[in-house]
Amino acid sequence: MTSVLIVVLNWNGIKDTQMCLDSLLKQGYDNFHILVVDNGSIDNSLSKLLAIEAKHENITVIANPKNKGFAGGVNTGITYAVEHSFDTVALFNNDAIADKEWLSELVKGLKQKDTAIVTGLLLHENGKTIDSTGDYYSIWGMPFPRNRGDKATEVAHSGFVFSGSGGASLYKTSLFKEIGLFDESFFAYYEDLDVSFRTQLAGYKVYFTNKAIAYHKQGATSKKIPGFTVYQTFKNVPLLFAKNVPSKLLFPIGIRLFLLYGLIFANAVKHGTGIPALKGWLASIGYFWTRSLWLRISIQRNKKVDAAYISSVILHDLPPDQTGMRKFRKLFTGKID
């Protein structure tokens, strides 16, 4: 039976984490262990987590001395999984609740040919609408969640997708040995897209199963920090593009991203978040020259698929919420999508 390490990241969110752990302890799948990584919490989270650990032999708690972000936090868990020879690692948001068969269904998904990541149906906490069924990467250079906001009754069929959600997905441990861990320069947001993009480039696939169900309190952590999401978005979207897009797709995706990024930046200024947007853009430039460029060279040199394959698995359209760019696009003759 496939062994699974479930990694749950906590940062000043013990109430959510307790409910999360309660749902994971009730899983119908037997061969799993839970690792809670406390990511430098400054409330009473750690003491309560240690008390929970003392009561459950299949829960281990590790405390990071500082907040290392989602990427750094889960890397602590993935490293633990590698060192303790777990077959797979399941990443699960602390503000989510898992259905009893969530883990069982994810493990079943690994039977799909060439699959290294399995992602499930993440519903909003009310269970009526969808948070995500995995993620798209658009020809416009912008990633976004599949089916967000759709009715739960209209869920997509199970099948291959571009990316799994880092908040509720299962990864083969061997994958990280081959492509590397999460990129900590992302800190939070789109780091899961980066891993999935590298997975696709390495010749593996990402599978979505609509039977692995979890319920997510969207944005419970990011809402604690004003401007956080804007800063991370403007920092990470260019890094995702720079590291992973094959050379033959750099211009067709890059020109679209330039236009869309500019429009989104103008919108951020309009809504009073221009400063974190500007800081994010400047940070992306710094990370590109000091880290991402060198990672790109390695990623592209070792890729197992060509640009035509990547083109076939990305979405050749705008993200659905980009209504402004859709209007702008109508001014052209179709040469830019």
PyMOL commands that set and color helices and strands:
alter all, ss='L'
color gray80, all
select helices_A, chain A and resi 14-25+45-55+69-83+102-109+152-154+173-179+191-201+222-224+228-244+247-270+274-302+307-313+323-329
alter helices_A, ss='H'
color red, helices_A
select strands_A, chain A and resi 4-10+32-39+59-64+88-93+96-98+115-124+130-132+135-137+143-145+159-161+168-172+205-216
alter strands_A, ss='S'
color yellow, strands_A
deselect
rebuild
show_as cartoon
